Amino acid sequence: MINEVLKIYEQWGYDRAVREVRDMCFDGRIAVVQRQQIMNVLAEREMGPSQRSITKKVKKSENKA
């Protein structure tokens, strides 16, 4: 289930992924505990630095050296 939600997150973004998790829970496809775990993963990804920003920082530090 988590892989399915992460694919949705990558394609459509955070809001769509959250909606999908809620629908899964309401439909009985996942338990409330699983919902919370998946929501935590999504929140960590959304609040963490993007891959692009990490790459830019690495390139800047390489240029200074």
Secondary structure, 3 states (H helix, E strand, C coil): CHHHHHHHHHHHCHHHHHHHHHHHHHHCCCCHHHHHHHHHHHHHHHHCCCHHHHHHHHHHHHHHC
